[in-house]
Amino acid sequence: MRYLVTVCVAVLLGTGPALAGPGADFAEFAIDLRGEAQMRASDAASRPAAPADRIDIEDPFYFELEQFAADAMRLSRAISDTGGAEDLQCIFRGMSRDAEARLGALNAADSAGEQARIYRAIADLMRDASEIAPAADDGALGASMPLPTCSAG
């Protein structure tokens, strides 16, 4: 199943699995995290008034979201080290910070309904990451996707 998803994404992006690189690997990781975030959002949304379920370091999703944040920062640095596009560096730094902030927000949430909204936002972040990450291997984003500007930091 995982291979089928990878092939479908590769076809949609116009690249083949043989062209995998750090960006493609990151995109695949984001696809997996998106599925988990969507499942958790659905579960939490089914009981919106219930108290929030805390997640801790023993929860695999907690670890994987932390890993996503670290990988996004590493990808930003790798792009910087190779003289890659500054906008891509910025995007991956922002994804790292966003993932860390949302992890904190999950544990600060009071209700399952609030967590459902956060999980949906994480799923959206993962969708964006899976769409943008292959550009790290190409060195440039397609003209159809506008790039934000950012400052160093």
Secondary structure, 3 states (H helix, E strand, C coil): CHHHHHHHHHHHHCCCHHHCCHHHHHHHHHHHHHHHHHHHHHHHHCCCCCECCCCCCCCHHHHHHHHHHHHHHHHHHHHHHCCCCHHHHHHHHHHHHHHHHHHHHHHHCCEHHHHHHHHHHHHHHHHHHHHHCHHHHHCCCCCCCCCCCCCCC
